[in-house]
């Protein structure tokens, strides 16, 4: 890595999305974490897995290796 690379950029950001979505893992693996008031759920997502992410759920995504995926969102309007 370049000497001035900011390692904080590698930390998964916790966020929520304003719409429902589906995530389809095609290659590689990711770790998804869903954050609730009193718990954290963690999922290792492998090729062929489909994950449903309801709108408003705080979550983070961490790549475990090189990956390819498809993300599909649904708007209410």
C-alpha positions as CSV (number, residue, x, y, z in Angstrom):
1,X,0.0,0.0,0.0
2,X,1.1,3.6,-0.6
3,X,2.8,5.1,2.5
4,X,0.1,7.7,2.9
5,X,-2.9,5.3,2.5
6,X,-5.5,5.9,5.2
7,X,-6.2,2.4,6.7
8,X,-9.6,3.8,8.1
9,X,-10.9,3.4,4.6
10,X,-10.8,-0.4,5.0
11,X,-13.1,-0.4,8.0
12,X,-16.7,-1.3,7.0
13,X,-19.1,1.6,7.4
14,X,-22.3,1.1,9.4
15,X,-25.2,2.5,7.4
16,X,-28.9,1.9,6.5
17,X,-30.6,2.1,3.2
18,X,-33.9,4.0,2.5
19,X,-35.2,1.1,0.4
20,X,-35.5,-2.7,0.7
21,X,-32.9,-4.6,-1.2
22,X,-31.5,-8.0,-2.2
23,X,-27.9,-8.9,-2.4
24,X,-26.7,-11.9,-4.5
25,X,-23.2,-13.1,-3.9
26,X,-21.6,-14.3,-7.2
27,X,-17.9,-14.8,-6.3
28,X,-15.9,-14.5,-3.1
29,X,-17.3,-14.0,0.4
30,X,-18.6,-11.1,2.4
31,X,-19.5,-10.7,6.1
32,X,-22.7,-8.8,6.7
33,X,-23.6,-7.5,10.2
34,X,-27.0,-6.2,11.1
35,X,-27.1,-3.9,14.1
36,X,-30.2,-3.9,16.4
37,X,-30.8,-2.1,19.7
38,X,-29.8,-5.0,21.8
39,X,-27.9,-7.4,19.4
40,X,-25.7,-7.8,16.3
41,X,-26.3,-10.6,13.8
42,X,-23.4,-11.7,11.6
43,X,-23.7,-13.6,8.3
44,X,-21.0,-15.1,6.1
45,X,-22.3,-14.8,2.6
46,X,-21.0,-17.2,0.0
47,X,-21.4,-17.6,-3.8
48,X,-25.0,-18.5,-4.6
49,X,-26.4,-16.9,-1.4
50,X,-29.1,-14.3,-1.5
51,X,-29.5,-11.8,1.4
52,X,-32.6,-9.6,2.0
53,X,-31.9,-6.3,3.6
54,X,-35.0,-4.4,4.9
55,X,-35.0,-0.7,4.6
56,X,-33.8,1.1,7.7
57,X,-31.8,-1.7,9.2
58,X,-28.3,-0.6,10.2
59,X,-25.7,-2.8,8.7
60,X,-22.1,-3.1,7.5
61,X,-20.5,-5.2,4.7
62,X,-16.9,-6.5,4.8
63,X,-15.2,-8.2,1.9
64,X,-13.4,-11.3,2.9
65,X,-11.6,-11.5,-0.5
66,X,-12.0,-10.4,-4.1
67,X,-15.8,-10.5,-4.8
68,X,-18.5,-10.0,-7.3
69,X,-22.1,-9.5,-6.4
70,X,-25.4,-8.1,-7.7
71,X,-27.4,-5.7,-5.6
72,X,-31.1,-5.0,-6.4
73,X,-33.2,-2.3,-4.6
74,X,-36.9,-1.7,-4.6
75,X,-38.5,1.7,-4.3
76,X,-41.9,2.3,-2.9
77,X,-42.8,5.1,-5.3
